[in-house]
Amino acid sequence: MKTLRETTEDFLNNADFLGDVIYAPAKTQLLLLADEIMLQPASGALHSQYGLLYRFLMKEKDQEQAPEQDIITRILSGESV
């Protein structure tokens, strides 16, 4: 069975949507929280912080936008301009 640290590293290594440098502090903090949880598994506050940060980072995946269509494609597809 993998540890929380290992699964967190797997998540971060495969999260291409977090490649921007602005996510570096949050990614580091998530790893540090995983380490702290391994040391203090009964700490509800650490679990809460880890979950909150993990969900925030996962939400960033939803923020990836599809490439914007040009105006002609939008007109032909019946979208309002």
Protein Blocks (a to p, Z undefined) as FASTA:
>chain_A
ZZfklmmmmmmmmmmmlmpfklmmmmmmmmmmmmmmmmmmmlmklmmmmmmmmmmmmmmm
mmpccddddfklmmmnopaZZ
